[in-house]
């Protein structure tokens, strides 16, 4: 069976998703690397395991992502999961948009508000204690 997964193309896709230029990847891989070598590498269907591991370390992406990601298969899964009306219908019914970073920031803001309330309560309690001490 013909191998459909193109490791070089996967390196390129993930590198681009991370916003990393070929020159930067070459620099991080070491003195033996330059932009032209990265360009040639990204054209290779199969990349040697030690080199793939080095790229994995630099991009902080698991080696398995380069070895197993099949873009065509991913597109098929997405198109089968989300029919052509999936998004339009969801907007008609007021879909809740969930973004993890936004949710983390909301939790952080809630914690800050809680700490501020606790600090205010502590200050009020200290003021009451001072008034009690001064009365005695």
Secondary structure, 3 states (H helix, E strand, C coil): CCCCCCHHHHHHHHHHHCCCCHHHHHHHHCCCCCHHHHHHHCCCCCCCHHHHHHHHHHHCCCHHHHHHCCHHHHHHHHHHHCCCCHHHHHHHCCCCCCCHHHHHHHHHHHHHHHHHHHHHHHHHHHHHHHHHHHHC
